[in-house]
Every structure is written in structure tokens, then in C-alpha cells.
């Protein structure tokens, strides 16, 4: 089971899909948001039958 992480804008557009990213096994993942404007985004993590969505803020 490979977890996937996707980042969406509040309008529902998929902005980043990190299905093939490397996970270090410790539960940490650094995401480069330098190309994203200030605002609120949604992060969705899916692993098997479990999925969670959380909002986060990018501030410049």
C-alpha cells in the first residue's frame, strides 16, 4: 500500500499530486510550496481505505 498526497485549491482544482513521492517511514514529508500563492489549500492523504483531508495556509 503506497500512500498518496494531493493538494487542492479551495475551488477543487488539483494543484499537486504526490503519489510517487518518497516517504521516509517516519511520517514526515516536506512539501515545496514556493510556487504557490498565499491562501488556503486542502491537503488530502489517502492510504488504503483511510483518507483524511486537512486545510493549511500559505503566507508570504
N, CA and C of each residue as an Amber inpcrd file, in Angstrom:
protein
   180
   0.8450000  -1.1760000   0.0000000   0.0000000   0.0000000   0.0000000
   0.8920000   1.2410000   0.0000000   0.7920000   2.0410000  -1.0360000
   1.5660000   3.2660000  -1.1530000   0.6420000   4.4440000  -0.8760000
   0.9430000   5.2520000   0.1360000   0.0910000   6.4150000   0.4150000
   0.2370000   7.4680000  -0.6750000  -0.8040000   8.2400000  -0.8770000
  -0.7380000   9.3440000  -1.8330000  -1.1550000  10.6310000  -1.1420000
  -0.5550000  11.7110000  -1.5590000  -0.8480000  13.0240000  -1.0020000
  -1.1760000  13.9530000  -2.1590000  -2.3090000  14.6340000  -2.0660000
  -2.7300000  15.5660000  -3.1100000  -3.0620000  16.9040000  -2.4790000
  -2.7430000  17.9770000  -3.1870000  -3.0480000  19.3250000  -2.7110000
  -4.0000000  19.9670000  -3.7040000  -5.0880000  20.5250000  -3.1490000
  -6.1420000  21.1360000  -3.9450000  -6.3210000  22.5970000  -3.5550000
  -6.7660000  23.4060000  -4.5020000  -7.2130000  24.7500000  -4.1950000
  -8.6240000  24.6700000  -3.6290000  -9.1050000  25.7450000  -3.0240000
 -10.4470000  25.7270000  -2.4550000 -11.5300000  25.5770000  -3.5160000
 -11.1870000  25.8360000  -4.7670000 -12.1450000  25.6560000  -5.8590000
 -12.1870000  24.2140000  -6.3510000 -11.3850000  23.3210000  -5.7460000
 -11.4020000  21.9100000  -6.0920000 -10.3840000  21.4930000  -7.1410000
  -9.6130000  22.4530000  -7.6670000  -8.5950000  22.1110000  -8.6670000
  -7.4280000  21.3730000  -8.0220000  -6.9920000  20.3080000  -8.6630000
  -5.8190000  19.5780000  -8.2000000  -4.5770000  20.3860000  -8.5550000
  -3.7820000  20.7440000  -7.5580000  -2.5870000  21.5570000  -7.7730000
  -1.3100000  20.7240000  -7.7530000  -1.2600000  19.7400000  -6.8810000
  -0.0890000  18.8600000  -6.7780000  -0.5670000  17.4530000  -6.4720000
   0.0630000  16.4900000  -7.1090000  -0.2230000  15.0900000  -6.8350000
   1.0910000  14.4040000  -6.5280000   1.2360000  13.9290000  -5.3110000
   2.4910000  13.3370000  -4.8870000   2.3210000  11.8440000  -4.6330000
   1.7060000  11.1480000  -5.5740000   1.5020000   9.7140000  -5.4420000
   2.8200000   8.9710000  -5.4460000   3.7550000   9.4440000  -6.2330000
   5.0280000   8.7410000  -6.3820000   6.1480000   9.3080000  -5.5220000
   5.8170000  10.0990000  -4.5270000   6.8660000  10.6980000  -3.6960000
   7.4740000   9.6480000  -2.7670000   8.6500000   9.9280000  -2.2910000
   9.3440000   9.0110000  -1.3940000   9.0000000   9.3550000   0.0490000
   8.5260000   8.3730000   0.7680000   8.1960000   8.5450000   2.1830000
   9.3370000   7.9680000   2.9980000   9.7000000   8.6590000   4.0610000
  10.8300000   8.1860000   4.8540000  10.4220000   7.2140000   5.9500000
   9.1450000   6.9080000   6.0590000   8.6840000   5.9480000   7.0410000
   8.4320000   6.5370000   8.4120000   8.8900000   7.7470000   8.6770000
   8.7090000   8.3730000   9.9800000   7.4410000   9.2180000  10.0360000
   6.7270000   9.3160000   8.9350000   5.5070000  10.1130000   8.9100000
   5.7410000  11.5600000   8.5490000   6.9600000  11.9050000   8.1520000
   7.2800000  13.2810000   7.7780000   7.4300000  13.3920000   6.2700000
   6.9120000  14.4790000   5.7310000   7.0560000  14.7560000   4.3160000
   7.1510000  16.2540000   4.1410000   8.1820000  16.7120000   3.4860000
   8.3420000  18.1430000   3.2100000   7.7580000  18.4290000   1.8320000
   6.9110000  19.4430000   1.7580000   6.2730000  19.8310000   0.5060000
   6.7560000  21.2310000   0.1440000   7.2540000  21.3870000  -1.0650000
   7.7320000  22.6850000  -1.5450000   6.5360000  23.5030000  -2.0360000
   6.1770000  24.5350000  -1.2820000   5.0420000  25.3930000  -1.6460000
   5.5160000  26.7440000  -2.1770000   6.7760000  26.8280000  -2.5920000
   7.3290000  28.1000000  -3.0400000   6.6370000  28.6240000  -4.3000000
   6.0360000  27.7410000  -5.0810000   5.3550000  28.1790000  -6.3000000
   3.8830000  28.5230000  -6.0630000   3.4160000  28.3730000  -4.8220000
   2.0070000  28.6210000  -4.5130000   1.8200000  30.0250000  -3.9540000
   0.7350000  30.6510000  -4.3330000   0.3900000  31.9760000  -3.8130000
  -0.1110000  31.8600000  -2.3790000  -0.1250000  32.9750000  -1.6680000
  -0.7090000  32.9970000  -0.3280000  -2.1740000  32.6040000  -0.4220000
  -2.6230000  31.8230000   0.5350000  -4.0160000  31.4130000   0.5370000
  -4.2350000  30.1500000   1.3300000  -5.4610000  29.6480000   1.2780000
  -5.8570000  28.4290000   1.9800000  -5.9440000  27.3040000   0.9580000
  -5.4040000  26.1540000   1.3170000  -5.3760000  24.9920000   0.4370000
  -5.8460000  23.7660000   1.2180000  -6.1920000  22.7290000   0.4830000
  -6.6000000  21.4680000   1.0960000  -5.5790000  20.3940000   0.7630000
  -5.2240000  19.6170000   1.7560000  -4.2670000  18.5290000   1.6030000
  -5.0100000  17.2300000   1.8960000  -4.9730000  16.2950000   0.9580000
  -5.6720000  15.0130000   1.1380000  -4.6640000  13.8760000   1.1120000
  -4.6750000  13.0880000   2.1780000  -3.8010000  11.9340000   2.3130000
  -4.6600000  10.6780000   2.2220000  -4.2880000   9.7640000   1.3320000
  -5.0240000   8.5140000   1.1600000  -4.0490000   7.3670000   1.3310000
  -4.3990000   6.4320000   2.2110000  -3.6020000   5.2240000   2.4280000
  -4.5670000   4.0580000   2.5800000  -4.6790000   3.2690000   1.5410000
  -5.6210000   2.1460000   1.5760000  -7.0480000   2.6460000   1.6530000
  -7.7880000   2.1700000   2.6480000  -9.1910000   2.5560000   2.8390000
  -9.3470000   3.8240000   3.6700000  -8.2470000   4.3900000   4.1240000
  -8.2970000   5.5570000   5.0030000  -7.9160000   6.8070000   4.2210000
  -8.7020000   7.8680000   4.3900000  -8.3400000   9.1560000   3.7840000
  -8.6520000  10.2670000   4.7650000  -7.8090000  11.2700000   4.7560000
  -8.0110000  12.4460000   5.6000000  -7.7190000  13.6910000   4.7820000
  -8.5190000  14.7150000   5.0060000  -8.3300000  15.9950000   4.3340000
  -8.1740000  17.0720000   5.3930000  -7.1710000  17.9070000   5.2260000
  -6.9030000  18.9910000   6.1670000  -6.6470000  20.2760000   5.3780000
  -7.0160000  21.3900000   5.9560000  -6.7400000  22.7090000   5.3530000
  -5.4110000  23.2000000   5.8970000  -4.6830000  23.9600000   5.0680000
  -3.4810000  24.6220000   5.5350000  -3.3530000  25.9650000   4.8330000
  -2.5660000  26.8420000   5.4210000  -2.4240000  28.2120000   4.9340000
  -1.0010000  28.4520000   4.4780000  -0.8550000  29.0710000   3.3210000
   0.4490000  29.5330000   2.8310000   0.4630000  31.0380000   2.9850000
   1.4440000  31.5660000   3.7060000   1.5660000  33.0020000   3.9360000
   2.9080000  33.4770000   3.4020000   2.9000000  34.5640000   2.6780000
   4.1360000  35.1380000   2.1420000   4.4550000  36.4100000   2.8820000
